[in-house]
Amino acid sequence: MPRPRKVKKGDTVRIHYTCTLANGTLIDSSLEDEPLEFTVGKGEVMKGLEDAVQGMNVGEKAARKISAEKAYGERHEEWVLEVGRDKLPEDWQPEIGLHLDIPRGNGQTTVATVTHLSSKMVTLDFNHPLAGEELIFTIKLLEIKRKK
């Protein structure tokens, strides 16, 4: 009888997952949707999730803690900037929690979140909202797709 095949780098896998914060707050889940499919080692998902599925067998279910470093990165206070309202478009009405797409010179955009407002300043946080957070993934490996 052949041994079960374990996930390794280069395999394309399909999983169902639930992602929570350490305190149990639900962040995301595929259970009510299509399974997530990705190739391990290609950078299509966060590094911690790639690492978490390696060594799993089809049908296996596991809970894995993913450090902030391997999820959305550490939080950087230097990425929180105060901008004078006079530097922003006059017709723009900022609100706390609003996400802004800020154009970069290379044609891409960076997302910033408005975190504080005063009469003269707007505070923009360029950290990912989940930066600095440890995540808990509950994963069920549904399939390892064979390379053709």
N, C-alpha and C positions, 0 to 999 in steps of 0.2 A: 504494500500500500504506500503510495507516494506521501512524503511529508507535506504538510500545508505550506503554501508559499507565503513568505513574509514580505512586507513592503520594503523596498530598497530605493535608493536614489535612482532616478530615471523612470520609475514606474508611474503610470497614470492611474490615479485612484478616484473612486467615488465614495463620498462619506455623507452621513447625516451628522449634524453637530448642534450643540447648544453652547453658547458662550455667555458666561456670567462674570461679574466682578467677584472678588473674594467675599464680599458681604452678601452675595446671592442675587444682586440686581441683574436681571436679564439684559443682555446687550444685543444678541442676535441668535437666530435659530433657523435651521433649514427644514425642520420637521414638518412644517405646513407648506413646504415648497419643494422644488426639485433638489436632489442631492447636489452637493458641491463636487465638482470634478476639477482636478489639477494634476500636474506632473511634478513629482517630488524633485526638488533641486533646481527648478527653473525660475524660482522667485515669483510665481504667480499668486502665492499667498504669503502671509507672514512667516518668517523663519521658524518661529516656535511651533506653528501648526505643521509645517513640513517635518520638523524633528519629531513631533508627537505621533505621527502616523507610522514612522519608520519602525519596522519590526512587528507591526500588527498583522494578524491573520484575518482573512475574510470572515465576517460574522462577529468578530471580536468587538467588544465595547470597552472603552476606557475613559477615565477622567484624568486630565493632564493640566498641571499648573504651568502657565507660560509667563515668564518674567517680562517686565516692561521692556527690557532691552531687546527681547526677541518678539515683542508684539508691536506696539506703536512707538517704542523708544522712551527714553527718559524725558522727563519734563525739564525744559531749559528756561529759566527765568529771564535770560537775556533775549528771549524770543517774544517777550511781552513789551510792547512799545506804546508810549503815549504820543498821540499825534494831535497837533493843534487843529481845532475845527476849521480854522482859516486855511488849512492845507487840503481840506476835503471839498468835494463839490457842494455848492451852496444849496442845491435842491435836495441833497441827500439827508434823510432823517434817520440817524442811527438809533438802534434799539439794542438793549442788552440781550445777548444770545444770537444776534443776527450774524450770519456767516457771509463773508465777502470774498469774492474771487479777485485777487490782486494780480494784475499782469506782471510777468517777469520778462526780462530782456530776451529770453530764448524762445518766446512764443508760448510758453507754458504759463500756468497760473499757480498761485499759492493761496491757500485758504486761511483767512484770519477770522477770529470770532471777537465780536464786541463784548468786552467784559466789564467795562465801567464807563460812565459818562459824567462829565461835569459841564459847566457852562462854557468853558474854553477848550476842554480836552476830550479826546476819545481814546480809550485804552483798547488796543488790538492785541490779541493773543494768537501767535502763529504756531503754537504747539497743537498737535492733534488733540481733540477732546479727551482721548483715552491715554495720552502720554503719561507715563509714570505709574500706570495701573497694571497690576498683575491680573491676568485673565485665567479663568478656569474653563477649559473646553471639555465637554462630554462628547465623545466621538464614537460612532459606530461605522466600522469599515464595511462597506457594501460590496465593493468590487475592486479587483486589481485588473486593469486592462492589459492584456498581453500585447507586447510589441509585435508589429507585423513584419 
